[in-house]
């Protein structure tokens, strides 16, 4: 299986992730084309920098000629001009004012705020509009408006879904922190053009890597405090900590903000698991730089791409690698089938490898359902809590077993209705199985009103035609 592993020893932010993708080989032209298609007045600037002796790629998003402002500078400017950032209905911002509040510098990955940090005075719950100062008169954007921008972008459906999920994760975290409904959240910082660029490019770049799975190290969140709209807050910031629930985090020597909300949302959506580096053959390495260079600390995010290493315990002559998986089981005899279906879908969304049900006969001759969840060991506790929280079970059984899996990869074919990924498995280096991805075919069938079997048959035909020349 082709995977990407993120080393977050110096935290993660949106632009650090983009820099790492570029350094690992994602074409900068792909990002430039994506940004141009968004039509939000932004452009990219790529450079090569040194961070603690490590060479890395730095990517800046420039909106109308301006780069990011570090959090400390932003709040110093705001304190110097306390009336410059907020205007009541019927008034406009003074373009000659020296303060720019369009975005905090999240490229720090370390010491500055992310533009995704939405503060209390950035949330509008009343009917009357309140305008946030920005020299370019950037509008307040609601979550639905941002999702429409993503839906209209000239990118793949898969990338649209990923970008939307990242914004939804941010919105849900902010709504929880501010005790608000997610539809009531309005984004100033996150809704700015550079934030949309970061998140959409993150989705596009992640897809361009062609990996089947992202894995991530425990996250160094930093420490100390940071000044924001609420005053002095401990690190990690409230929204960041909310996003990192059930994720292994720690604080190292650097007492600065290392993980930003955008970075947290990216790994929340992309990463299938968190833990030490797995057995893998590394083929490509990329390093994305933060804005600041700290003495004795390399302010970079590193990504490693390659194939999972086959286990030495695999049977001779077999290309299937052995891995240990956790199996969770619960017997249910008093839960609605509707709720069982919901739990199955939720467990899959939360990182389960597979979920299935089996009809069983339980005590007192009650017909019941055996719910089985397959998971990686590092996700076992999280999924066990999910079963207790979402189902009616009073007990969950768990055990560890070996699973042998053939190496798999994806190849895309272009049908008359859109792109379909083909899942391809190999045995002893020879292709043994291939099948179109069901979700790709289902989406195309629904959008174009074509029979599902027709889409699947056409995808297979195109793959075989290409395979045989």
Buried (B, 14 or more C-beta within 10 A) or exposed (E): BBBBBBBBBBBBBBBBBBBBBBBBEBEBEBBBEBBEEBEBBBBBEBEEBEBBEBEBBBBBBBBEEBBBBBBBBBBEBBEEBEEBBBBEEEEEBBEEBEBBBBBBBBBBBBBBBBBBBBBEEBBBEEEEEBBBBBBBEBBBBBBEEBBEBBEEBEBBBBBBBBBBBBBBBBBBBBBBBBEBEBEBBBBBBBBBBBBBBBBBBBBBBBBBBBBBBBBBBBBBBBBEEBBBBEEEBEBBBBBBBBBBEBBEBEBBEBEBBBBBBBBBBBBBBBBBBBBEEBEBEEEEBBBBBBBBBBEEBBBBBBBBBBBBEBBEEBEEEEBBBBBEBBBBBBBBBEBEEEEBEBBBEBBEEBBBBBBEBEEEEBEEEEEBBBBBBBBBBBBBEBBBEBBBEBBBBEEBEBEEEEBBBBBBBEBBBEBEBBBBBBBBBBBEEEEEEBBBBEEBBEBBBEEEEBEEEBBBBBBBEBBEEEEEE
